[in-house]
């Protein structure tokens, strides 16, 4: 018995029985919390995306000043893309990928506002939403770098498809006519496939990553892999969610991107609620 007590005793205090996830003693005698890889993610239904949008609309109505500010940012992004189209039409297809990449990071303030609304008698603040990136700036920078690399690859692939399909870069006056010309159906199919592949990778990796980094202070790899797990566990629902986001954004671009004043922030708030349902709340 004395040997047993001696084996479990520490020099400065009582026995330390902490173990890791595999049931082995934890290094340094420190008790570890559960790994994000062991999180039990929610199983979703096809009605959930509409529920997220409804709650996103409710959050927008609860803090319209914050929502309209970020809606203005989306509106300006749309017009920046239009300016590129007017001056360098061949590059608009490549740079449009940046719109998809910047959106989740721009929505960071909206995630912060939705999180604040969950706290009873707590009013969201525009100033706080603008500073929501600060506590996790290093992790956000790493994740942004990964997405930037994907955007650059997407952009390069788009330009290659463009260059292979056309002998010369078309002028803006005849770009639309060339795109809808039946003779260029191969270009449209190829570009759509290439865009779908990159869009799927980016969406799968980032759909809940950024709100998770902000909320749980996890590293970029853990957040990205959790997002991938969520998509693999609920492929149909997440595909529907991605299709709804795409459709709403496309409709909001007409006329003159004015719909982004509302659609952008509503989707941002809704994404927070998607994350909240998929990932269990931190203790």
N, C-alpha and C positions, 0 to 999 in steps of 0.2 A: 504493500500500500504506500509506503514511504517513497518507493521508486516512482510510482505512478504520479504522486503529488509533485515530486521533484521534476518529472518530465513535463508537467503542464504549468509549472510556476515560472514567473518572470522575475528578474533580479530586483525590480523596484515595486512589485505589487502582485495582485492576485493573478490567477491563471487567465490566459487569453485564448478563447475558443473560437476566434473568428476564422471563417473559411471562405474560400472563393466560390465561384459559380459551379465548379466541378466537385465541390465538397472537400477540397484540400485547404490546408491552412493558408490564409492570405499573407502575402509578403509584408514584412514589417509589422505584423500583428494588427493591421488596420482593416476594419470591416469594410468591404466594398459594396456599393450599391448595385442594383441590377443593371446589366448591360442593355443598351438600346437595342442590341440585336436579339434580345430575349423578350422584347415588348410584344404583347399579344395585340395585334392590330385588329380593328373592327371589320366585320364582314358587312358589306354594303348592299343596299337594294337599289333598283333603278329609280325609285322615287326620291332618293337622297339628293341628287344634284339639284332638282327643283326646290327641295327644302333649303339647300344652301343658298340658292339665289334669293329665295324669299327672306331668309334671315339677313342676307347681304343688303337687300332693299330696306329692311327695318333698321339696320345699323346706319345706312346712308341717311335715312330720315331722322335718326336720333342725333347725328352730328353732320348736318349738311354743309356747314362751312368748311370742315376738314375735307369732306368728299369732293366738294366743288373745287377746292384748291388742287387736289391731285387730278381731278378731271381736267382742269386747265393744263396741267402738265402733259396729260395724254393728248389733249387737243393740239398743243404745240408740237409734240412729237409727230403727230400726223401731218401737220403742215410742213415740218422739216423734211419728212419723207416725200411730200409733194414737191417741194423745192428741188430735191435731188432728181426727181422724175423730169422736171421741166428743164434741168440743166445737163443731166447725164443719165438719160433713160436706161442705158444698158446696165447701170449700177443699182438701180432701184430694186431689182429682184434680189440682188445679193444683200443690200443694206436693209431690206425689209426684215431680215432675220434678226437684226438688232432690236427691232420693235418688240419681238417676242422675248428677247433676252432681258431687255431693260424693264419690261413690265413688272415681273415679280419683285425686282429690287425697288422699283418706284412704289409698289404696293406695301412696302415694309411699314410705312407710316399708317396705312390703313389697317394692317394687322394689329399695330399697337393700339389704334383707336378701338377696334373691336374687342381686344383684350381688356381695355379699360372699361368698356361698357359692361363687361361681365362682373365687374366689382360693384357691389351695391353702393349707391349714392356717390359714385366716382364719375366725374365728368371728363371726357376725353379732351386733350389739349393739342392744338396744332403744333405748338412749340415742342411738346413731348414727342409727338409723332415724327417731327423732323430730326429728332435726336435719338430715335429708336435704334439706329445702327451702331451707336457708340459702344455699348457693352460688349458687342460681339464683332467689332470692326475687323479684327484679324481673321476670324473664321469667315466672315462675309467676303473679305478680300480674296481669300483662297478660293471660295466657291465661285465668286465672280470671275476669277482668272480661268477656272475650268470652263465655265460657260462661254467666256470670251474666245477661248481656243476653239470650241465647237462652232461658234459664230464665224470665226475666220475660215474654218474648214468648209462650212456651209457656203459662205460667200465665194470662196475659191472654186468650189464645185459648181456653183451657179454660173460663174463666169466661164468656166471650162465648157459647160453645156452650151452656153450662149455662143462661144467662139467656134465650137465644133458644128453647131447647127447653122450658123450664118457666116458667109464669107466676109462681110463687113458689119460693124456695129450699126444697127438701124438708127435713123434719126427719130426724134420724138414725133414728128409729123406722121410717120408711117409705121411706128412701133405697134400700135394696136391692130392695124390692118395685117401686119405680118404675123402677129400672134394668133389671130383668128383665121388665118389662111389655112384651108384644109391641107395644103402641101406641107405645112409645118406641124402637123399633128404629132410627128415623132418628137419634136422639140418639147411640145407641151406635155406629152406622156413622160418623157425622160426627166424634165424639170420637176414635174409633180412627184414622181417617184423619189428623186433625190431629196426634194424638200420634205416629203413625208417621212423619210428615214431620219433626217436630222431633227425634224420637229418632234418625232416620237421619242428620240433619245433625250432631247432637252426637256420635253414635258415629263417623261417618266422619271428623270433624275431630279427635277426641280419642283414638281407639283406641290409637295408639302415641305420641301427642304428648308426654305427660307423662314416660314413661320416656326418651324421646329427649332432652327438655330436660335431664333430670337427668344422663343419661349423656354426651351430647356437648356440652352447654352451648350449644346453638343458640338462636336467637331464636324467639319464639312463632309468627311467620308461617312460617318455614322448617319448624318441627315440624308445624304444622297442614297445610301443603301436602304434606309428605311422607306424613302419615297419609292424606290424600285420595288421593294417588297410589297408595298401597298398596291401598286399597279398590277403586280403579278398575282396577288391574292384576289383582286377585284378587277379583272381586265375589262369586262363588259361595262361596268359602271364608270370606270375611269376613262374608257374610250368615249362614252356618252358625255362625260364631263368635259373632256377636251373638245368634242364636237360642238357642245353648247357654247363654250368660250369662243371658239373660232367663229361660229355663226353670229353670235351677238356682236363681236368686235367688227366683223365685216359689215353687218347692217348698221352699226353705229358710225361707220365711216361716211355714211350718206345721210344728209348732204353736208359736204365740207367738214367732215369729222366732228360735227356738233354733238352727235350722239355719244361721243366719248366722255363728255362732261358727266354723264350719268352712268353709262355702261362700265367705264373704267373703274370707278370707285366701288360700284355694286359688286363687280366680279372680285375686286380685291377683298372686300369684306366677306364675300361668300367663300373665298379660298381659305380664310381663317377658320370659318365654320367647318369646312371640309377637313381641315387639319384637326380641329378639335374633336370631330367625330371619329376620325381614323386612328389617331394616336391617343392612348389613355393619358389622362391628366397626371402631371408629375405630383408626387407626394409632397 
